Amino acid sequence: MSEVLLTVLYPWPKDTAQFESDYDAHLKLLHAKSGIPSEARPYTITKFHSGPDGDPPFYQMFSMPFASGQALQDTMSSEGMQQVAADAARISSGGAPTIMIGEPR
């Protein structure tokens, strides 16, 4: 398998200010547990805005590429990344985050 993309979609939080604060701490945890240098951003974060039909179903999206499905699996099975995944669920006060894995085209 070629490069894969991990995508985490966060539903609208009950309290956006609290989510933003929690998410900043979550990113610090991600960097600490994954070994990503604090100044590096090998991921993208997209904050969604309301459109003509109102609020979209998701508030924010996190996307990070991995060299392969095996690289993603190896990374996510580590104890540190299990802590990061648990923290993602904890801060998602509007419901469980949606996790998707795909291939960029």
C-alpha positions as CSV (number, residue, x, y, z in Angstrom):
1,M,0.0,0.0,0.0
2,S,1.2,3.5,-0.8
3,E,1.0,6.6,1.5
4,V,-2.1,6.7,3.7
5,L,-3.8,9.6,5.4
6,L,-5.1,9.5,8.9
7,T,-8.0,11.9,9.3
8,V,-9.8,12.7,12.6
9,L,-13.1,14.7,12.3
10,Y,-14.3,16.4,15.5
11,P,-18.0,17.1,15.9
12,W,-19.1,20.5,17.1
13,P,-18.0,20.8,20.8
14,K,-20.4,21.7,23.5
15,D,-18.0,24.6,24.5
16,T,-15.7,25.8,21.6
17,A,-13.5,27.8,23.9
18,Q,-12.8,24.8,26.1
19,F,-12.2,22.6,23.0
20,E,-9.7,25.1,21.7
21,S,-7.8,25.1,25.0
22,D,-7.9,21.4,25.3
23,Y,-6.9,20.9,21.6
24,D,-3.7,23.1,22.2
25,A,-2.8,20.8,25.0
26,H,-3.7,17.7,22.9
27,L,-1.3,18.8,20.2
28,K,1.5,19.2,22.8
29,L,0.7,15.6,23.9
30,L,0.8,14.4,20.3
31,H,4.3,16.0,19.8
32,A,5.6,14.6,23.1
33,K,4.3,11.1,22.6
34,S,5.2,10.8,18.9
35,G,8.6,12.4,19.0
36,I,7.6,15.1,16.5
37,P,9.7,18.2,17.2
38,S,7.6,21.0,18.7
39,E,8.3,23.3,15.7
40,A,7.4,20.7,13.1
41,R,3.8,20.3,11.7
42,P,3.7,17.2,9.5
43,Y,-0.1,17.4,9.7
44,T,-2.8,19.9,8.8
45,I,-5.7,21.2,10.8
46,T,-8.8,22.5,9.1
47,K,-11.4,24.4,11.1
48,F,-14.8,24.4,9.3
49,H,-17.1,27.4,9.0
50,S,-20.8,27.8,8.6
51,G,-22.1,27.9,5.1
52,P,-25.4,28.7,3.4
53,D,-26.9,25.6,4.8
54,G,-25.8,26.3,8.4
55,D,-23.1,24.6,10.4
56,P,-21.3,21.6,8.9
57,P,-21.5,18.3,10.9
58,F,-17.9,18.7,11.9
59,Y,-16.0,21.5,13.7
60,Q,-12.5,20.6,12.9
61,M,-10.4,18.1,10.9
62,F,-6.9,16.8,11.6
63,S,-5.0,15.0,8.8
64,M,-1.6,13.4,8.9
65,P,0.1,11.4,6.2
66,F,2.0,8.1,6.8
67,A,4.4,6.4,4.4
68,S,2.2,3.2,4.5
69,G,-0.6,1.5,6.2
70,Q,1.9,-0.5,8.2
71,A,3.7,2.7,9.3
72,L,0.3,4.0,10.5
73,Q,-0.5,0.8,12.3
74,D,2.9,0.7,13.9
75,T,2.6,4.3,15.1
76,M,-0.9,3.9,16.4
77,S,-0.2,0.7,18.3
78,S,2.4,2.4,20.5
79,E,1.5,3.1,24.1
80,G,2.1,6.8,23.6
81,M,-0.2,7.1,20.6
82,Q,-2.8,5.1,22.5
83,Q,-2.7,7.9,25.1
84,V,-3.1,10.5,22.3
85,A,-6.1,8.6,20.9
86,A,-7.7,8.4,24.3
87,D,-7.1,12.2,24.8
88,A,-8.7,12.9,21.4
89,A,-11.9,11.1,22.6
90,R,-11.8,12.9,25.9
91,I,-11.6,16.4,24.4
92,S,-14.4,15.7,21.8
93,S,-17.3,16.9,24.0
94,G,-19.7,16.9,21.1
95,G,-19.5,13.2,20.5
96,A,-16.8,10.7,19.6
97,P,-14.4,11.9,16.8
98,T,-14.7,10.1,13.5
99,I,-11.5,8.5,12.4
100,M,-10.9,7.7,8.7
101,I,-8.0,6.3,6.8
102,G,-7.6,6.8,3.1
103,E,-5.1,7.1,0.2
104,P,-4.3,10.6,-1.2
105,R,-4.9,10.9,-4.9
